[in-house]
């Protein structure tokens, strides 16, 4: 599955972006771990975006934010 998801994430999704074709991705997995939001996605090239209270979306590929801050 890893090779397939890399192919989709690094080659095919950018082609769809360039052609202005909209698509849906699987829901991001997330869990609060020691006060931090840890999130992941099936496609390694996809950035996870998050928002606190529905404002100002941020991007991070690692530990996203400490709960309560």
WOLIN-V42277 format. One record per pair of residues at least 12 apart in sequence whose C-alpha atoms are under 6 Angstrom apart, sorted by sequence separation. I is the first residue (numbers start at 1). J is the second residue. D is the distance in whole Angstrom. If there is no record, write none. Layout:
BEGIN
((I;J;D) (I;J;D))
END
This chain:
BEGIN
((28;40;6) (28;41;5) (38;63;5) (37;64;5) (37;65;6) (36;65;5) (36;66;4) (35;66;5) (36;67;6) (35;67;5) (9;43;5) (10;45;6) (9;45;5) (5;43;5))
END
